[in-house]
Amino acid sequence: MNWGGHMGGWMWFGWFGGALAAVLIILVVLRSMRQGGDQRQETPEEELKRRYARGEISEAEYEHRLEELRK
């Protein structure tokens, strides 16, 4: 069958592949921008509270460090 030249109809795969690559690049860029904006830096008091909740530090150490932070 003659497709009138044009690589036998395979050129549509090139167009489709290019469009798919462009969409994927746009999605990756948008996702990375969104994730970067959602991340919030933890304050020292929040980190101290998290460490106390995990049992990494004692209550006395927690209170002492909290007092030092609030000076």
C-alpha positions in Angstrom: 0.0 0.0 0.0 1.3 3.4 -0.9 0.9 6.1 1.8 2.0 8.8 -0.5 5.6 8.8 0.7 6.0 10.5 4.1 7.7 7.5 5.8 4.7 5.3 5.3 2.5 6.9 7.9 5.1 6.6 10.7 5.6 10.4 10.9 2.5 10.5 13.2 4.5 8.6 15.8 7.1 11.4 15.7 4.4 14.1 16.3 2.8 12.0 19.0 6.1 11.3 20.7 7.1 15.0 20.6 3.7 16.1 22.1 3.9 13.4 24.8 7.4 14.6 25.7 6.3 18.2 25.9 3.4 17.3 28.2 5.6 15.2 30.4 8.2 18.0 30.8 5.4 20.5 31.7 4.0 18.1 34.3 7.4 17.6 35.9 8.1 21.3 36.0 4.6 22.0 37.5 5.0 19.2 40.1 8.4 20.4 41.2 7.2 24.0 41.6 4.2 22.8 43.6 6.2 20.6 45.9 8.8 23.4 46.6 6.1 25.8 47.6 4.4 23.4 50.1 7.5 22.6 52.1 7.6 24.6 55.3 10.7 25.0 57.5 10.2 23.5 60.9 10.8 26.0 63.8 13.3 25.0 66.5 10.4 24.6 69.0 8.5 22.3 66.7 11.6 20.2 66.1 12.2 20.0 69.9 8.6 19.0 70.4 8.9 16.3 67.7 12.1 14.9 69.3 10.4 14.8 72.7 7.4 13.0 71.3 9.6 10.4 69.7 11.4 9.8 73.0 14.7 11.0 71.8 15.1 13.5 74.7 13.8 13.4 78.3 11.2 15.7 79.8 13.8 17.6 81.8 16.0 18.0 78.7 12.9 19.2 76.7 12.0 21.8 79.3 15.6 23.0 79.6 16.1 23.4 75.8 12.7 25.0 75.4 13.6 27.5 78.1 16.9 28.2 76.3 15.1 28.8 73.0 12.7 31.3 74.5 15.4 33.5 76.0 
